[in-house]
Amino acid sequence: MKIFSNFDTKAPLEAYKKALAEYGADKVIFVRRHRIYLLFFVTLPSLAVGAMLIVVFLLRRNGIAEFLGSLELVGTIVFTALFSFIAIMIFIRILLNYINYLLDYTIVTPRIIMSYNQT
């Protein structure tokens, strides 16, 4: 399956099968990103963004002006917009890290180390 027409999710398996056919199963190593990468660059930031959005929602609901002092309506809108923008930027970075986790791989053969970075 292709994601956004540039990222081919079947490419790692096809490249691995091609290397297996050429060198044999005992001489080919297929390496993907470790699950620690998924934990530190996808899961934990996702939880942080979720917590940040919940805090902004609760502050907005209970009154940001009381939390930050005597702000007018413009201040509350700016505060909400700023945190929403930050959350969206972090979410985009998390999505890119998840795509890297899924699609980047390395194949080690007796002749060459092939590292694929689908960007």
Protein Blocks (a to p, Z undefined) as FASTA:
>chain_A
ZZhhlacfklmmmmmmmmmmmnopklcccddddfklmmmmmmmmmmmmmmmmmmmmmmmm
nopklmnopadfklmmmmmmmmmmmmmmmmmmmmmmmmmmmmgccdddfkbccddddZZ
